[in-house]
Amino acid sequence: MKRRMFCGAALAMAAALLARCTLPGSGEPPQLYKATPKTTFDPSLPSVDWQLVVDRPVASAGLNSQKIALQRTAVTLDYFGHANWTDTAPETVQSLLIQSFESTGKIKAVSREATQLRPDYVLQSELRDFQAEYDAAGGPPLVRVRLNAKLVRMPDRVIVASDTVERTARSAGSDMEHIVLAFDEALGGVMKRIVEWTLTVPGTTARPGRPGL
């Protein structure tokens, strides 16, 4: 009888210990958030007769993540808990840039580097900032997005133009949805500028090698 009682107590203790442990994948999954492409552009943008590949942006290890980054000091980088992008930040920017170019209706073809498209130009970029910054005690954060872009002519791989675009947006609240909306606003401003800049780089209104360059 004593042995049965001992075994029962041991099993109960083991079950209690297991209940306290967090097994991999057993926690509450993070809420996923997404940004949106730009869909409105100046109708006077020139139409271009060339094909574009948008490379996946380069980013530091801290930003090359699905986690949503936040910065409390100039030398630290943290992440919001239980909140992720649907893709890594560079993949998100790449996908939304492609959709934004398509929305203009001004470009012959645009795609990512993994396709069989033979591009006339490649848009290479570096995502240098993509975080919410807490610069006021207790207040909503400022979202900062900064992207350096280079337009590369193919097949000679000559950089024909480069530009760095930065936009900020103050979150209307401290909750996650308002912060993501601020990301969407700041990123939208960056993408709008990059798309318009790419389509109006001097000498790119015709396909490389054709008259007019």
Secondary structure, 3 states (H helix, E strand, C coil): CHHHHHHHHHHHHHHHHHHHCCCCCCCCCCEEECCCCCCCCCCCCCCEEEEEEECCCEECCCCCCCEEEEECCCCCCEEEEEEEECCCHHHHHHHHHHHHHHHHCCEEEEEECCCCCCCCEEEEEEEEEEEEECCCCCCCCEEEEEEEEEEEECCCCEEEEEEEEEEEEECCCCCHHHHHHHHHHHHHHHHHHHHHHHHCCCCCCCCCCCCCC
